[in-house]
Amino acid sequence: MELRRRREAARLTQRQLAQRIRYSDSMVNMVEKAKRSPSKPFAEKCDQVFGLDGTMTKLQADTGWKKAPEYLRSWLEEEQDADCLRAWQPAIVPGLLQTEAYAREILAATPGIIEEELEKRLANRMQRQAILYRDEPPVLNVVMDEAVLYRVIGDIEVMQEQLRHLLEVARHPRVAIQIVPRTVRAHCGMAGGFIIAERNGAPYAAYTDAQPFGRTFSDRRLIAELVRLYDALRAESVPFSQSLLLIEEAVKQLAAKSSQSTLA
């Protein structure tokens, strides 16, 4: 509401504001409708355009990552500054590529989680994806195990939507998705997922999945080890175009299952 009020007071259309802050007009629209929370760079640029002394930045801080689980906040800040992200996931679609319905099912599986906490975590997960809608988004290279495509999260409709979303996102020139096929029986990534943040060609931070919480670190030796793991996993994966064919095949198989269920 505040963004819309400031924009209209400045007599700017959503497209005009988007051009000035170097984000897409769809991103401006989603923030105004509260479908996406603004990132810190987004808020800072709005302050500059509107000639404000940190008003939008303060609002972003009050509604942004402070609502995220404490263990995750440091990574979310690092992720915002990256110009390249390299992710590996053996079990689920990475958070940056999850649909809202898929993400809800994943988060709802947390033992003892209450509805209010679920909604907060879901909002934060969706907020992370704002970086993909920036005028200059980071390069995102994702490697997933083929098993991810066949683990039905929620129901068949949720999975179909999620897999089609992967195909749609893969059209973005800065996004690449590769699949480690099921024919690779054992590989070095089976212990868990991780994501590496790079800036100016150098990895500087990473986040690894763990129980009960993941962790963020900047130790160069540990990051170098993750880079080696990522490179090994990428070497096991099939090329980008073939990976998309595997996703399309998974969509077809889900559609066939859905048809069979309807007929039954």
C-alpha positions as CSV (number, residue, x, y, z in Angstrom):
1,M,0.0,0.0,0.0
2,E,2.8,2.4,0.9
3,L,4.6,1.8,-2.4
4,R,1.5,2.5,-4.4
5,R,0.7,5.6,-2.4
6,R,4.2,7.0,-3.0
7,R,4.2,6.0,-6.7
8,E,0.9,7.7,-7.4
9,A,2.0,10.8,-5.5
10,A,5.0,10.9,-7.8
11,R,2.6,10.5,-10.8
12,L,4.4,7.5,-12.0
13,T,2.9,4.4,-13.6
14,Q,4.2,1.0,-12.5
15,R,6.2,0.6,-15.7
16,Q,7.8,4.0,-15.2
17,L,8.8,3.2,-11.7
18,A,10.1,-0.2,-12.8
19,Q,12.3,1.5,-15.4
20,R,13.7,3.9,-12.9
21,I,14.6,1.3,-10.3
22,R,15.7,-1.3,-12.9
23,Y,13.2,-4.0,-11.9
24,S,10.4,-5.5,-14.0
25,D,7.0,-3.9,-13.9
26,S,5.6,-7.2,-12.9
27,M,7.7,-7.1,-9.8
28,V,6.5,-3.6,-8.9
29,N,2.9,-4.9,-9.4
30,M,3.5,-7.9,-7.2
31,V,5.0,-5.8,-4.4
32,E,2.1,-3.4,-4.5
33,K,-0.4,-6.3,-4.3
34,A,1.6,-7.9,-1.4
35,K,2.3,-10.9,-3.5
36,R,6.0,-10.4,-3.1
37,S,7.9,-8.7,-0.4
38,P,10.5,-6.1,-1.5
39,S,14.2,-6.8,-1.2
40,K,16.5,-4.3,0.4
41,P,18.0,-3.1,-3.0
42,F,14.4,-2.7,-4.3
43,A,13.5,-0.5,-1.3
44,E,16.7,1.5,-1.5
45,K,16.1,2.4,-5.1
46,C,12.5,3.4,-4.4
47,D,13.8,5.8,-1.7
48,Q,16.1,7.3,-4.3
49,V,13.3,7.7,-6.9
50,F,10.9,9.2,-4.4
51,G,13.5,11.4,-2.7
52,L,13.0,9.7,0.7
53,D,15.4,9.5,3.6
54,G,15.3,5.7,4.1
55,T,11.5,5.5,4.5
56,M,11.0,2.5,2.2
57,T,14.2,0.8,3.4
58,K,12.9,1.0,7.0
59,L,9.6,-0.5,6.0
60,Q,11.4,-3.3,4.1
61,A,13.5,-4.0,7.2
62,D,10.4,-4.1,9.4
63,T,8.6,-6.6,7.2
64,G,11.5,-8.4,5.5
65,W,14.0,-10.9,6.8
66,K,13.3,-10.2,10.4
67,K,10.3,-12.6,10.0
68,A,12.5,-15.3,8.7
69,P,13.9,-18.0,11.0
70,E,17.0,-16.7,12.7
71,Y,19.2,-19.5,11.3
72,L,18.3,-18.5,7.8
73,R,18.6,-14.7,8.0
74,S,22.3,-14.5,7.3
75,W,22.0,-16.6,4.2
76,L,19.1,-14.5,2.9
77,E,21.3,-11.4,3.1
78,E,24.2,-13.1,1.3
79,E,21.9,-14.4,-1.4
80,Q,20.7,-10.8,-2.2
81,D,24.2,-9.7,-3.0
82,A,25.2,-12.6,-5.2
83,D,25.6,-12.3,-9.0
84,C,25.7,-16.1,-9.4
85,L,24.1,-18.9,-7.4
86,R,24.9,-22.6,-7.8
87,A,22.5,-25.0,-6.2
88,W,22.3,-28.7,-5.7
89,Q,19.2,-30.6,-4.4
90,P,18.8,-34.4,-4.1
91,A,15.3,-34.4,-2.5
92,I,13.1,-31.4,-3.4
93,V,12.9,-28.5,-5.8
94,P,15.2,-25.7,-4.5
95,G,13.3,-22.9,-2.7
96,L,14.1,-20.3,-5.4
97,L,12.2,-22.4,-7.9
98,Q,9.3,-23.6,-5.8
99,T,5.7,-22.7,-6.6
100,E,3.6,-21.4,-3.6
101,A,1.5,-24.6,-3.4
102,Y,4.6,-26.9,-3.5
103,A,6.4,-24.7,-0.9
104,R,3.4,-24.8,1.4
105,E,3.3,-28.6,1.3
106,I,7.0,-28.8,2.1
107,L,6.8,-26.3,5.0
108,A,3.6,-27.8,6.4
109,A,5.5,-31.1,6.9
110,T,7.4,-29.5,9.7
111,P,6.4,-31.3,13.0
112,G,4.3,-29.1,15.2
113,I,4.2,-26.0,13.0
114,I,1.2,-23.8,13.5
115,E,-0.7,-21.9,10.8
116,E,0.7,-18.5,11.7
117,E,4.3,-19.7,11.5
118,L,3.6,-21.6,8.3
119,E,2.3,-18.5,6.6
120,K,5.4,-16.5,7.8
121,R,7.8,-19.1,6.4
122,L,5.9,-19.3,3.2
123,A,5.9,-15.6,2.7
124,N,9.7,-15.5,3.3
125,R,10.3,-18.3,0.8
126,M,8.3,-16.5,-1.9
127,Q,10.0,-13.2,-1.0
128,R,13.4,-14.8,-1.8
129,Q,12.3,-15.4,-5.4
130,A,12.1,-11.6,-5.9
131,I,15.8,-11.7,-6.9
132,L,14.8,-13.6,-10.1
133,Y,12.6,-10.6,-11.1
134,R,15.3,-7.9,-10.8
135,D,16.4,-6.1,-13.9
136,E,19.8,-7.7,-13.5
137,P,19.0,-11.0,-11.7
138,P,21.8,-13.4,-10.6
139,V,22.8,-16.3,-12.8
140,L,21.1,-19.4,-11.3
141,N,22.5,-22.8,-12.0
142,V,20.6,-25.6,-10.5
143,V,21.4,-29.3,-10.4
144,M,18.8,-31.7,-9.1
145,D,18.5,-35.5,-8.8
146,E,15.9,-37.0,-11.2
147,A,14.1,-38.5,-8.1
148,V,13.0,-34.9,-7.3
149,L,10.7,-35.0,-10.4
150,Y,8.9,-38.1,-9.2
151,R,8.5,-37.5,-5.5
152,V,4.8,-36.3,-5.4
153,I,4.6,-33.4,-3.0
154,G,1.0,-32.6,-2.1
155,D,-0.8,-34.2,-5.0
156,I,-0.5,-34.7,-8.7
157,E,-1.9,-31.3,-9.5
158,V,0.6,-29.6,-7.2
159,M,3.5,-31.5,-8.9
160,Q,2.3,-30.8,-12.4
161,E,2.2,-27.1,-11.6
162,Q,5.7,-27.3,-10.1
163,L,7.3,-29.1,-13.0
164,R,5.7,-26.8,-15.5
165,H,7.0,-23.9,-13.5
166,L,10.5,-25.4,-13.8
167,L,10.1,-25.5,-17.6
168,E,8.9,-21.9,-17.6
169,V,11.7,-20.6,-15.5
170,A,14.2,-22.5,-17.6
171,R,13.4,-20.2,-20.5
172,H,15.0,-17.3,-18.6
173,P,18.5,-16.6,-20.1
174,R,20.1,-16.6,-16.7
175,V,18.6,-19.8,-15.4
176,A,20.0,-23.3,-16.2
177,I,18.6,-26.5,-14.8
178,Q,20.3,-29.9,-15.1
179,I,19.3,-33.3,-13.9
180,V,21.4,-36.1,-12.5
181,P,19.6,-39.1,-14.0
182,R,18.4,-42.1,-12.1
183,T,20.9,-44.3,-13.9
184,V,23.6,-42.7,-11.7
185,R,23.2,-45.0,-8.7
186,A,25.5,-43.5,-6.1
187,H,27.0,-40.0,-6.1
188,C,28.6,-37.4,-3.8
189,G,25.5,-35.3,-3.4
190,M,23.3,-37.9,-1.6
191,A,24.1,-36.5,1.9
192,G,22.2,-33.2,1.3
193,G,21.6,-30.1,-0.6
194,F,23.5,-26.8,-0.7
195,I,23.8,-23.5,-2.5
196,I,26.9,-21.4,-3.2
197,A,26.8,-17.7,-3.7
198,E,29.4,-16.0,-6.0
199,R,30.3,-12.4,-6.7
200,N,32.6,-11.3,-9.5
201,G,33.4,-14.9,-10.3
202,A,34.5,-15.9,-6.8
203,P,32.4,-18.0,-4.3
204,Y,32.2,-16.2,-1.0
205,A,29.3,-17.8,1.0
206,A,27.3,-21.0,1.1
207,Y,24.3,-22.6,2.8
208,T,24.0,-26.3,3.5
209,D,20.9,-28.3,4.4
210,A,21.1,-30.0,7.8
211,Q,18.9,-31.2,10.7
212,P,17.3,-29.6,12.5
213,F,18.5,-26.4,10.8
214,G,20.7,-25.5,7.9
215,R,23.8,-23.3,8.3
216,T,25.5,-20.5,6.5
217,F,29.3,-20.2,6.4
218,S,32.1,-18.3,4.6
219,D,35.1,-20.5,5.4
220,R,37.1,-20.7,2.2
221,R,38.1,-24.3,2.6
222,L,34.6,-25.5,3.2
223,I,33.3,-23.5,0.2
224,A,36.1,-24.9,-2.0
225,E,35.0,-28.4,-1.0
226,L,31.4,-27.6,-1.9
227,V,32.5,-26.2,-5.3
228,R,34.3,-29.5,-5.9
229,L,31.1,-31.4,-5.0
230,Y,29.0,-29.2,-7.3
231,D,31.4,-29.7,-10.2
232,A,31.3,-33.4,-9.7
233,L,27.5,-33.5,-9.6
234,R,27.3,-31.3,-12.7
235,A,29.6,-33.7,-14.5
236,E,27.2,-36.5,-13.7
237,S,24.1,-34.6,-14.9
238,V,22.8,-34.6,-18.5
239,P,23.0,-31.4,-20.6
240,F,20.5,-28.6,-20.2
241,S,18.3,-29.5,-23.2
242,Q,18.2,-33.1,-22.3
243,S,17.4,-32.2,-18.7
244,L,14.3,-30.3,-19.9
245,L,13.2,-33.4,-21.8
246,L,13.4,-35.4,-18.5
247,I,11.2,-32.8,-16.8
248,E,8.7,-32.9,-19.7
249,E,8.7,-36.7,-19.5
250,A,7.9,-36.5,-15.8
251,V,5.0,-34.1,-16.6
252,K,3.6,-36.6,-19.1
253,Q,3.8,-39.5,-16.6
254,L,2.0,-37.4,-14.0
255,A,-0.7,-36.6,-16.5
256,A,-1.1,-40.3,-17.3
257,K,-1.5,-41.1,-13.6
258,S,-4.1,-38.3,-13.3
259,S,-6.0,-39.7,-16.2
260,Q,-5.9,-43.2,-14.7
261,S,-7.2,-41.9,-11.4
262,T,-10.1,-40.1,-13.1
263,L,-11.1,-43.2,-15.0
264,A,-10.9,-45.4,-11.9
